[in-house]
Structures are given as structure tokens and as C-alpha cells.
Amino acid sequence: MWEKWACDTCFGEKYFAKKGAIATSWAHDHHNIMILGNNVEDMIKAQHQLLDQQGGYLVVENQKVQANALLNVGGIISDQPLDCLAKDLCEVRKAMEHLGYIHDNAIMSFSTLSLPVSPELKVTDYGMMDTYHQTIVPLMEEYDENTD
């Protein structure tokens, strides 16, 4: 099953105050693996960990998994008892905030970064999308030395 999954990766320096990565297999609406980070090594570690455990939410800092909530049934459901999953998700949220990812609902806001029907800039299978204008945002711009 995992061979069919894509991986949406977003290299975002302004999301965190510290070097690290957050990753999930529960990303609306596509439920591919989604990784947000500012350190390539941490992002790779996050991807490999998610693949090894068949899904979840996790936070990596300095190539070490700092928090992990297992979603090992199809990448969206956990076979852990509810109280264990709740504790693990709380630790993931705290680790996200430790990196500097601040939001009223950190886990849900991260999971909906890939939901192209909600406002603003979203990570999609086609790249970064400006959902207001329904256009793909180029990640690189051409530079013309002859312009002022």
C-alpha cells in the first residue's frame, strides 16, 4: 500500500524558530505523507520513520524523533488505546510548539496545509497553490540581470 503513496514536502524556513521537521500521513484531503521542515536531514528522518511505522504524526529535531503518535492502520487510524493516542498527540503538539510552530490547533492546522479548498497557500500534489486565485505558485523565479 505505501508504494502508492506520494510525499508532499514543504521546505519552510519561517514555520519554525528551531531546526526540525514535522510529518504526518493524515493530511487532508489526499492522505499522502506530508512533511514540513527547515532541515533536510530532519525531513528525511521524519519520512523514513513514518514509512517504517506505517503512518502517524511525528516531530524530528536534530535527527531524533522527539514525539510520535502512531497511525498504523492505513496511515489514518491507530490500533493503540485511545488514552495512549491522546497522550502521544499531546506530546506531538508540545514538540511542534517547541520547534516554534504556533497555532491555536497545531495538529489540525498542519493537517490542513494540504487542503486546497480552504483559504490561502496550500501544499498540493501539484506544488504550492494560491487557493484564492487557483494558481500554482512557482517555487523558483527566473532572474533577469538586464532588469532594474
C-alpha positions as CSV (number, residue, x, y, z in Angstrom):
1,M,0.0,0.0,0.0
2,W,2.7,2.5,0.9
3,E,4.3,2.2,-2.6
4,K,1.2,4.0,-4.0
5,W,1.6,7.0,-1.7
6,A,3.2,10.2,-2.7
7,C,5.1,12.5,-0.4
8,D,4.3,16.2,-0.3
9,T,7.3,18.1,1.1
10,C,7.5,21.7,2.0
11,F,10.8,23.3,2.9
12,G,9.6,26.2,5.1
13,E,12.1,28.3,7.0
14,K,9.6,30.7,8.6
15,Y,7.4,28.0,10.2
16,F,9.8,27.1,12.9
17,A,12.1,29.0,15.3
18,K,14.4,26.0,15.6
19,K,15.7,23.5,13.0
20,G,13.5,20.5,12.6
21,A,10.6,18.8,10.8
22,I,7.0,17.7,11.4
23,A,5.4,15.0,9.4
24,T,2.1,13.1,9.1
25,S,0.3,10.6,7.0
26,W,-3.1,12.2,7.9
27,A,-3.1,15.2,5.6
28,H,-6.4,16.4,4.2
29,D,-7.6,15.6,1.5
30,H,-5.1,13.3,-0.1
31,H,-3.6,11.5,3.0
32,N,-0.2,11.2,1.4
33,I,2.8,11.7,3.6
34,M,3.3,15.4,4.3
35,I,6.5,16.8,5.7
36,L,7.2,20.4,6.7
37,G,10.7,21.4,7.8
38,N,13.7,23.6,7.6
39,N,16.4,21.0,7.8
40,V,16.8,18.3,5.1
41,E,18.3,15.7,7.4
42,D,15.4,16.0,9.8
43,M,12.9,15.9,7.0
44,I,14.4,12.7,5.6
45,K,14.4,11.1,9.1
46,A,10.7,12.0,9.5
47,Q,9.8,10.4,6.2
48,H,11.7,7.2,6.9
49,Q,10.2,6.9,10.4
50,L,6.6,7.4,9.0
51,L,7.2,4.7,6.4
52,D,8.7,2.3,8.9
53,Q,5.8,2.6,11.3
54,Q,3.1,2.8,8.5
55,G,1.8,6.3,9.4
56,G,1.3,8.8,12.2
57,Y,2.3,12.3,13.4
58,L,5.8,13.0,14.4
59,V,8.3,15.7,15.2
60,V,12.0,15.4,14.5
61,E,14.8,17.7,15.8
62,N,18.5,17.1,15.4
63,Q,17.7,13.8,13.5
64,K,15.9,12.4,16.6
65,V,12.2,11.7,16.9
66,Q,11.0,14.0,19.7
67,A,7.4,13.0,19.7
68,N,5.4,10.3,17.8
69,A,1.7,9.4,17.5
70,L,1.2,6.1,15.7
71,L,-1.4,5.9,13.0
72,N,-0.5,2.5,11.7
73,V,-3.8,1.4,10.1
74,G,-3.9,2.8,6.6
75,G,-1.9,5.8,7.9
76,I,-5.0,7.4,9.4
77,I,-6.1,5.2,12.3
78,S,-4.3,3.9,15.3
79,D,-4.5,0.5,16.9
80,Q,-3.4,2.0,20.2
81,P,-5.8,2.5,23.1
82,L,-7.4,5.9,23.0
83,D,-5.7,7.2,26.1
84,C,-2.3,6.3,24.7
85,L,-3.0,8.0,21.4
86,A,-4.3,11.1,23.2
87,K,-1.1,11.3,25.3
88,D,1.1,10.8,22.2
89,L,-0.8,13.5,20.3
90,C,-0.4,15.9,23.2
91,E,3.4,15.2,23.1
92,V,3.4,15.9,19.3
93,R,1.7,19.2,19.8
94,K,4.1,20.2,22.5
95,A,7.1,19.2,20.3
96,M,5.6,21.2,17.4
97,E,5.3,24.2,19.6
98,H,8.9,23.6,20.9
99,L,10.1,24.0,17.3
100,G,8.2,27.2,17.0
101,Y,5.1,26.0,15.2
102,I,2.5,28.1,16.9
103,H,-1.3,27.9,16.1
104,D,-4.5,27.5,18.2
105,N,-4.7,23.9,17.0
106,A,-1.3,23.0,15.8
107,I,-2.1,19.4,14.7
108,M,-5.2,20.3,12.7
109,S,-3.6,23.4,11.1
110,F,-0.7,21.2,9.9
111,S,-3.0,18.5,8.6
112,T,-5.0,21.1,6.6
113,L,-2.0,22.7,4.9
114,S,-2.7,20.4,2.1
115,L,-6.5,21.1,1.9
116,P,-6.8,23.1,-1.3
117,V,-10.4,24.0,-0.7
118,S,-9.5,26.1,2.3
119,P,-8.1,29.6,2.1
120,E,-4.6,30.9,1.3
121,L,-1.5,29.0,0.4
122,K,-1.6,25.2,0.4
123,V,0.7,22.3,-0.3
124,T,-0.8,20.0,-3.1
125,D,0.4,17.2,-5.3
126,Y,0.9,19.8,-8.0
127,G,3.0,22.2,-5.8
128,M,2.2,25.2,-3.7
129,M,-1.3,26.5,-4.6
130,D,-2.7,30.0,-4.1
131,T,-6.3,28.9,-3.4
132,Y,-7.8,32.4,-3.8
133,H,-6.6,32.6,-7.4
134,Q,-6.5,28.8,-8.0
135,T,-3.0,29.1,-9.4
136,I,0.2,27.2,-8.7
137,V,2.9,29.4,-7.1
138,P,6.3,28.9,-8.6
139,L,8.9,27.9,-6.1
140,M,11.7,29.4,-8.2
141,E,11.6,32.7,-10.1
142,E,13.7,33.5,-13.2
143,Y,16.2,36.2,-12.6
144,D,17.0,38.6,-15.5
145,E,20.2,40.5,-15.0
146,N,19.0,43.1,-17.5
147,T,16.0,44.3,-15.5
148,D,16.3,47.1,-12.9
